[in-house]
């Protein structure tokens, strides 16, 4: 996923279907050009930094 799209999703009031390694995640914010702070939908207490290139939006 490109950085701009990740930022748009993070700022959107609507929930978007985004996956990281096959798990649905919520993008909290974009850290820099290569990572974003996310958490798995089924484990919101476990935040981590994900590589933007491994984030996939399901349309």
Buried (B, 14 or more C-beta within 10 A) or exposed (E): BEBEBBBBBBEEEEEBEBBBEEEBBBBEEBBEEEBBBBBBBEEEEEBEEBEBEEBBBEE
